[in-house]
Amino acid sequence: MTDSSVLPPRDELTSKSISTKKGAVDMDGYKATVPPWKRVWQHSLTQMFLMSIQAFCGPAMGDAIGGLGGGGLATPHVSNIASAVGYAMLAVTCFMGGAITNKIGTKWALVIGSLAFPIRGSSYYCNSKFGNQWYLIFGAALGSIGTGCWYVAEAGTILNLAPAGARGKYLALWIVSRNLGQLVGGSINLSKNYVKSVNQGVTPDTYVAFIIIECLAFPFALLIAPLERVVRSDGSRVVMAKPLATKEELKQIIKTLRSKLVLLSALWAIWSFFYSGTWSTYLGTYFSVRARALSSLISPFFCIVGCFGLGFILDSKYLNQRRRAQVGLFVVVVLNVGVYIWSIIKQVKFNHNDPGHIDWDDGLYASSFLPYFFVQTTGPLSQSYMYWLLSSFGTSAQENIRNGAAFRCIEAVGQAIAYGMNTQTKSNPLIGLNKFP
């Protein structure tokens, strides 16, 4: 197949030339010459829905497994080792992912990545059912290669799809889809693990449902349209730059990693997902199995409201872009700092008085769970804001892919560090928060 990142002649978008200027489409001509089903398929919102469904089936199910605390296993430490290895491999893949994705196109990178999703669920099933630890660690490394391709293509796609005045809402839709996936995953977790149990992991058949859903991402990846064929709701197209040779593409990746945009956002990128390792360990250490299952169900609720609220702020027509960026940054930072302080206070109390495994009918449950509940909102808010910011700087699809790949690479490094720091059995679950407030 030819490189799908190459911009085709304008008359290949429809049966006739319907472009009026660079990046724009004559909508009257487009509607007259393109069948309705193809217009719906090529519409940016349709493509965003297809991306969101994949996020629901893949990363959201992974988050739901992580939401069980330590992957739902009896102890979180083997899961943390596997996660640290997986995210380290993910960082390497994302580093090269820009070149790979710009070479084969976002669609085929998504297809390859979707094939890797079921590896995560199957590795946890084998560990829970048969005590197989090598596959848990090997599967994390292998799955991260495919998932890394998917993450880079996902980042490049979502940064390119939204029209200028709706970036915040499009990104909110993407974030919310991941949280809806966690709601479904949480429902599965709770339905399988509602019986009171303290020291055991979740039942093995819990993971079967996750594997089935993870497999569903593949057909939706096949439905993705090449970026050059997408038409946004405002009549604009995705601007495609001239494709580069592999050597030149690698030079551009190095240049991107050294750019002010990436260097200034590096610490933010690390923090945006850093909480997942620390809080997964916190949940697995201090909560019973059914309390962890309940937590994975209810924790995404507030995030859905928060992400759309931030989306409306970032798309506000009453503020210029600079002011929207400042207001969004203020909201996200204040909320994150508040939850950070709360978390440290709670951990200090647990250091002095270990609560054991807290169940949902214990008096400590609400006060101990609430910091976890709110960090599941402040974390995604950070991600949504960062992607909105990145999408404001890219001038072409390929540049957005490189920016997204760099961000994914750095945040994967943060996740690898977070899980790696929690592989020690005697360390505090929230130790990572002392390093990256």
C-alpha positions as CSV (number, residue, x, y, z in Angstrom):
1,M,0.0,0.0,0.0
2,T,1.2,3.5,-0.7
3,D,1.9,5.9,2.1
4,S,-1.4,7.1,3.3
5,S,0.1,10.4,4.6
6,V,0.7,11.6,1.1
7,L,-1.8,14.3,0.1
8,P,-3.7,13.0,-3.0
9,P,-4.7,15.3,-5.9
10,R,-7.6,17.4,-4.8
11,D,-10.0,15.8,-7.2
12,E,-9.4,12.5,-5.5
13,L,-11.3,13.7,-2.5
14,T,-14.4,13.6,-4.7
15,S,-15.2,12.8,-8.3
16,K,-14.6,16.4,-9.2
17,S,-12.3,19.1,-8.0
18,I,-14.2,20.7,-5.1
19,S,-11.4,22.5,-3.3
20,T,-11.6,26.3,-3.2
21,K,-8.3,27.0,-1.4
22,K,-5.6,25.2,0.5
23,G,-7.2,23.3,3.4
24,A,-10.8,24.3,2.4
25,V,-13.6,22.4,0.6
26,D,-16.4,23.8,-1.6
27,M,-19.2,22.3,0.5
28,D,-21.8,22.7,-2.1
29,G,-19.7,20.8,-4.7
30,Y,-18.8,18.3,-2.0
31,K,-22.4,17.5,-1.2
32,A,-23.4,17.3,-4.8
33,T,-20.7,14.8,-5.8
34,V,-20.1,12.7,-2.8
35,P,-22.6,10.1,-1.6
36,P,-24.2,10.7,1.8
37,W,-22.7,7.6,3.4
38,K,-19.2,8.7,2.4
39,R,-19.7,12.2,3.7
40,V,-20.8,10.8,7.0
41,W,-17.8,8.5,7.1
42,Q,-15.3,11.3,6.2
43,H,-16.8,13.8,8.7
44,S,-14.4,14.7,11.5
45,L,-17.0,14.0,14.2
46,T,-17.6,10.5,12.8
47,Q,-13.9,9.8,12.9
48,M,-13.7,11.2,16.4
49,F,-16.5,8.8,17.4
50,L,-14.6,5.9,15.8
51,M,-11.4,6.9,17.7
52,S,-13.4,7.2,20.9
53,I,-14.8,3.7,20.5
54,Q,-11.3,2.3,20.1
55,A,-10.2,4.2,23.2
56,F,-13.2,2.7,25.0
57,C,-12.3,-0.8,23.9
58,G,-8.5,-0.6,24.4
59,P,-7.0,1.9,26.8
60,A,-10.2,2.3,28.9
61,M,-10.3,-1.5,29.5
62,G,-6.6,-1.3,30.5
63,D,-7.5,1.6,32.9
64,A,-10.4,-0.5,34.3
65,I,-8.0,-3.3,35.1
66,G,-5.6,-0.8,36.6
67,G,-8.6,0.6,38.5
68,L,-8.8,-2.6,40.5
69,G,-5.5,-1.7,42.2
70,G,-2.5,-3.7,41.1
71,G,-4.4,-5.1,38.2
72,G,-6.8,-6.9,40.5
73,L,-4.2,-9.3,41.7
74,A,-3.8,-10.4,45.3
75,T,-0.7,-8.2,45.6
76,P,0.2,-5.2,43.3
77,H,3.9,-5.7,43.1
78,V,4.1,-8.2,40.2
79,S,1.6,-6.0,38.3
80,N,3.8,-3.0,39.0
81,I,6.9,-4.7,37.6
82,A,4.9,-5.7,34.4
83,S,3.6,-2.2,34.1
84,A,7.0,-0.6,34.5
85,V,8.5,-2.9,31.8
86,G,5.5,-2.2,29.6
87,Y,5.7,1.6,29.9
88,A,9.5,1.5,29.3
89,M,8.9,-0.3,26.1
90,L,6.0,2.0,25.3
91,A,8.3,5.0,25.6
92,V,10.8,3.5,23.1
93,T,8.0,2.7,20.7
94,C,6.5,6.2,20.9
95,F,10.0,7.7,20.3
96,M,10.0,5.8,16.9
97,G,6.3,6.0,16.5
98,G,6.2,9.3,14.7
99,A,8.4,7.9,11.9
100,I,6.4,4.7,11.7
101,T,3.1,6.4,11.7
102,N,4.0,9.0,9.1
103,K,5.4,6.2,6.9
104,I,2.4,3.7,7.0
105,G,-0.3,6.2,7.9
106,T,-2.4,6.7,11.0
107,K,-5.1,4.1,9.9
108,W,-2.7,1.2,9.7
109,A,-0.8,2.2,12.9
110,L,-4.2,2.1,14.6
111,V,-5.0,-1.3,13.1
112,I,-1.7,-2.8,14.3
113,G,-2.1,-1.3,17.7
114,S,-5.7,-2.6,18.1
115,L,-4.4,-6.2,17.6
116,A,-2.2,-5.7,20.7
117,F,-5.0,-4.7,23.1
118,P,-6.2,-8.3,24.1
119,I,-2.7,-9.2,25.2
120,R,-3.1,-7.1,28.4
121,G,-6.3,-8.8,29.5
122,S,-5.1,-12.3,28.6
123,S,-1.8,-11.8,30.6
124,Y,-3.8,-10.9,33.7
125,Y,-6.1,-13.8,33.2
126,C,-3.2,-16.3,32.9
127,N,-1.6,-14.9,36.0
128,S,-4.8,-14.9,38.0
129,K,-5.9,-18.4,36.8
130,F,-2.6,-20.3,36.5
131,G,-0.1,-18.1,38.5
132,N,1.8,-17.5,35.3
133,Q,4.1,-14.5,35.9
134,W,6.4,-14.6,32.9
135,Y,3.6,-14.0,30.5
136,L,2.3,-11.0,32.5
137,I,5.7,-9.3,32.2
138,F,6.4,-10.5,28.6
139,G,2.9,-9.6,27.5
140,A,3.3,-6.1,28.9
141,A,6.5,-5.6,26.8
142,L,5.1,-7.2,23.6
143,G,1.7,-5.5,23.9
144,S,3.3,-2.1,24.4
145,I,5.0,-2.3,21.0
146,G,1.6,-2.5,19.3
147,T,-0.1,-0.2,21.8
148,G,2.7,2.4,21.3
149,C,1.9,2.6,17.5
150,W,-1.8,3.0,18.4
151,Y,-1.1,5.7,21.0
152,V,1.0,7.8,18.5
153,A,-1.6,7.4,15.8
154,E,-4.3,8.3,18.3
155,A,-2.5,11.4,19.4
156,G,-1.9,12.5,15.9
157,T,-5.5,11.9,14.8
158,I,-7.2,13.6,17.7
159,L,-4.9,16.6,17.3
160,N,-5.9,16.9,13.7
161,L,-9.6,16.1,13.6
162,A,-11.2,19.0,15.5
163,P,-12.1,22.3,13.8
164,A,-10.5,25.3,15.4
165,G,-13.6,26.3,17.4
166,A,-14.3,22.9,18.9
167,R,-11.0,21.4,19.9
168,G,-11.9,21.4,23.6
169,K,-15.2,19.6,23.1
170,Y,-13.7,17.0,20.7
171,L,-10.9,16.3,23.3
172,A,-13.6,16.1,26.0
173,L,-15.4,13.5,23.9
174,W,-12.2,11.5,23.6
175,I,-11.5,11.7,27.4
176,V,-15.1,10.9,28.3
177,S,-15.1,7.8,26.1
178,R,-12.2,6.4,28.1
179,N,-14.1,7.1,31.3
180,L,-17.3,5.5,30.0
181,G,-15.1,2.4,29.3
182,Q,-14.0,2.5,32.9
183,L,-17.6,2.6,34.0
184,V,-18.4,-0.5,31.9
185,G,-15.2,-2.1,33.2
186,G,-16.1,-1.1,36.8
187,S,-19.5,-2.7,36.3
188,I,-17.9,-5.9,35.2
189,N,-15.5,-5.8,38.2
190,L,-18.2,-5.2,40.7
191,S,-20.6,-7.9,39.3
192,K,-17.9,-10.5,39.5
193,N,-16.4,-9.4,42.9
194,Y,-19.2,-8.1,45.1
195,V,-18.7,-10.9,47.8
196,K,-16.6,-9.7,50.7
197,S,-13.0,-10.8,50.3
198,V,-9.9,-9.1,51.8
199,N,-6.7,-10.7,50.8
200,Q,-7.5,-12.4,47.4
201,G,-7.4,-11.0,43.9
202,V,-10.4,-10.7,41.6
203,T,-12.0,-13.8,40.1
204,P,-10.1,-14.9,36.9
205,D,-13.3,-14.8,34.7
206,T,-13.4,-11.0,35.4
207,Y,-10.6,-10.7,32.8
208,V,-12.5,-12.7,30.1
209,A,-15.0,-9.9,29.7
210,F,-12.2,-7.4,29.3
211,I,-10.5,-9.6,26.6
212,I,-13.7,-9.7,24.6
213,I,-14.2,-6.0,24.7
214,E,-10.5,-5.4,23.8
215,C,-10.9,-7.5,20.7
216,L,-13.7,-5.2,19.4
217,A,-11.3,-2.3,18.8
218,F,-9.9,-4.0,15.6
219,P,-13.0,-3.7,13.3
220,F,-13.4,0.0,14.3
221,A,-9.8,0.6,13.5
222,L,-10.4,-0.7,10.0
223,L,-13.2,2.0,9.6
224,I,-10.8,4.9,10.1
225,A,-10.4,7.2,7.1
226,P,-7.0,8.4,6.1
227,L,-6.4,11.9,7.4
228,E,-6.2,13.5,4.0
229,R,-9.8,12.4,3.3
230,V,-11.3,13.9,6.4
231,V,-13.6,16.9,6.1
232,R,-14.2,18.9,9.2
233,S,-17.6,20.4,10.1
234,D,-16.3,23.9,9.2
235,G,-15.4,22.8,5.7
236,S,-11.7,22.6,6.2
237,R,-9.4,19.7,5.5
238,V,-6.4,18.3,7.4
239,V,-3.3,20.0,6.0
240,M,-0.7,17.4,4.9
241,A,2.9,18.2,4.5
242,K,5.2,16.7,1.9
243,P,6.3,13.2,3.1
244,L,9.9,12.8,4.2
245,A,12.4,10.1,3.8
246,T,12.9,7.9,6.9
247,K,16.3,9.6,7.7
248,E,14.8,13.1,7.5
249,E,11.8,12.0,9.5
250,L,14.1,10.8,12.3
251,K,15.9,14.2,12.2
252,Q,12.5,15.9,12.6
253,I,11.7,13.7,15.6
254,I,14.9,14.8,17.3
255,K,14.2,18.4,16.4
256,T,10.7,18.0,17.9
257,L,12.0,16.6,21.2
258,R,14.4,19.5,21.4
259,S,11.8,22.1,20.7
260,K,10.7,24.7,23.3
261,L,7.1,23.3,23.1
262,V,8.2,19.8,24.2
263,L,10.8,20.9,26.6
264,L,8.5,23.3,28.4
265,S,5.7,20.7,28.6
266,A,7.9,17.7,29.5
267,L,7.3,17.9,33.3
268,W,3.6,18.3,32.6
269,A,3.7,15.3,30.3
270,I,5.3,13.1,33.0
271,W,2.8,14.3,35.7
272,S,-0.3,13.8,33.5
273,F,-0.2,10.0,33.8
274,F,2.3,9.7,36.7
275,Y,-0.6,9.3,39.2
276,S,-1.8,6.0,37.7
277,G,1.1,4.0,39.1
278,T,1.0,5.5,42.5
279,W,-2.8,5.4,42.9
280,S,-3.2,1.9,41.5
281,T,-0.7,0.7,44.2
282,Y,-2.6,2.8,46.9
283,L,-5.8,1.1,46.0
284,G,-4.3,-2.4,45.9
285,T,-2.6,-1.9,49.2
286,Y,-5.3,-0.4,51.4
287,F,-8.6,-1.6,50.0
288,S,-10.4,-5.0,49.9
289,V,-11.3,-6.6,46.6
290,R,-14.9,-5.5,46.4
291,A,-14.0,-2.0,47.6
292,R,-11.5,-1.8,44.7
293,A,-14.2,-3.0,42.3
294,L,-16.6,-0.4,43.6
295,S,-14.0,2.3,43.3
296,S,-13.3,1.4,39.6
297,L,-17.0,1.8,38.9
298,I,-17.7,5.2,40.5
299,S,-14.4,7.0,40.1
300,P,-15.0,8.0,36.4
301,F,-18.3,9.8,37.0
302,F,-17.0,13.3,38.0
303,C,-14.4,13.1,35.3
304,I,-17.1,13.1,32.6
305,V,-18.5,16.4,33.9
306,G,-15.1,17.9,34.5
307,C,-13.7,17.2,31.1
308,F,-16.7,18.7,29.3
309,G,-16.6,21.7,31.6
310,L,-12.9,22.3,30.7
311,G,-13.8,21.8,27.1
312,F,-16.4,24.6,27.1
313,I,-13.8,26.9,28.8
314,L,-11.2,26.1,26.2
315,D,-13.7,26.7,23.3
316,S,-15.2,29.8,24.8
317,K,-16.0,32.5,22.2
318,Y,-15.9,35.2,24.9
319,L,-12.1,34.9,25.5
320,N,-9.2,35.0,23.2
321,Q,-7.0,31.9,22.8
322,R,-4.3,33.3,25.2
323,R,-6.8,34.0,27.9
324,R,-8.5,30.6,27.5
325,A,-5.1,28.9,27.8
326,Q,-4.4,30.9,31.0
327,V,-7.8,30.2,32.6
328,G,-7.5,26.5,31.7
329,L,-4.0,26.2,33.2
330,F,-5.2,27.9,36.4
331,V,-8.1,25.6,36.8
332,V,-6.1,22.4,36.2
333,V,-3.1,23.4,38.3
334,V,-5.2,24.5,41.3
335,L,-7.3,21.3,41.3
336,N,-4.1,19.1,41.0
337,V,-2.3,20.9,43.8
338,G,-5.4,20.6,46.0
339,V,-5.7,16.9,45.5
340,Y,-1.9,16.5,45.9
341,I,-1.9,18.1,49.3
342,W,-4.9,16.0,50.4
343,S,-3.2,12.8,49.2
344,I,0.0,13.5,51.2
345,I,-2.0,14.2,54.3
346,K,-3.9,10.9,53.9
347,Q,-0.7,8.9,53.3
348,V,1.0,10.4,56.3
349,K,-1.9,9.2,58.5
350,F,-1.7,5.7,57.0
351,N,2.1,5.7,57.7
352,H,1.4,6.2,61.4
353,N,-1.6,3.9,61.5
354,D,-1.9,1.2,58.9
355,P,-5.7,0.7,58.2
356,G,-5.3,-2.8,56.7
357,H,-7.7,-3.6,53.9
358,I,-10.6,-1.1,54.0
359,D,-14.0,-2.4,52.9
360,W,-16.9,-0.3,51.6
361,D,-18.8,-0.7,54.9
362,D,-15.9,0.6,57.0
363,G,-16.0,4.1,58.4
364,L,-12.7,4.9,56.7
365,Y,-13.9,4.1,53.2
366,A,-15.3,7.5,52.1
367,S,-12.4,9.6,53.4
368,S,-9.8,7.2,52.1
369,F,-11.4,6.8,48.7
370,L,-12.2,10.5,47.9
371,P,-8.6,11.5,47.1
372,Y,-8.5,8.6,44.6
373,F,-11.9,9.7,43.2
374,F,-10.8,13.2,42.5
375,V,-7.4,12.4,41.1
376,Q,-9.3,10.3,38.5
377,T,-10.7,13.7,37.4
378,T,-7.7,16.0,37.8
379,G,-5.4,13.6,35.9
380,P,-7.5,13.4,32.7
381,L,-8.1,17.2,32.9
382,S,-4.3,17.6,32.7
383,Q,-4.2,15.4,29.7
384,S,-7.1,17.1,28.0
385,Y,-5.5,20.5,28.5
386,M,-2.1,19.4,27.3
387,Y,-3.6,18.0,24.1
388,W,-5.6,21.1,23.5
389,L,-2.4,23.2,23.9
390,L,-0.4,20.9,21.5
391,S,-3.1,21.1,18.9
392,S,-2.8,24.8,18.8
393,F,0.8,24.7,17.6
394,G,0.9,22.1,14.9
395,T,0.8,23.4,11.3
396,S,0.4,20.0,9.5
397,A,-0.8,16.5,10.3
398,Q,2.7,15.2,10.3
399,E,3.9,17.8,12.8
400,N,0.9,17.0,15.1
401,I,1.9,13.4,14.9
402,R,5.4,14.2,16.0
403,N,4.2,16.4,18.8
404,G,1.8,13.8,20.0
405,A,4.5,11.1,19.8
406,A,6.9,13.2,21.8
407,F,4.2,13.8,24.5
408,R,3.3,10.1,24.6
409,C,7.0,9.1,24.9
410,I,7.6,11.4,27.8
411,E,4.4,10.5,29.6
412,A,5.3,6.8,29.2
413,V,8.6,7.5,30.8
414,G,6.7,9.0,33.7
415,Q,4.5,6.0,34.0
416,A,7.4,3.6,33.9
417,I,9.1,5.6,36.7
418,A,5.8,5.6,38.8
419,Y,5.3,1.9,38.5
420,G,9.0,1.2,39.0
421,M,9.1,3.1,42.2
422,N,6.2,1.0,43.5
423,T,7.8,-2.4,42.8
424,Q,9.4,-2.3,46.2
425,T,7.2,-4.1,48.7
426,K,8.1,-1.7,51.6
427,S,7.7,1.6,49.8
428,N,4.8,3.9,50.4
429,P,2.2,3.6,47.6
430,L,2.1,7.4,47.1
431,I,5.9,7.8,47.1
432,G,5.9,9.1,43.6
433,L,3.8,12.1,44.6
434,N,6.8,13.4,46.5
435,K,8.9,13.5,43.3
436,F,6.4,15.1,40.9
437,P,3.9,17.3,42.7
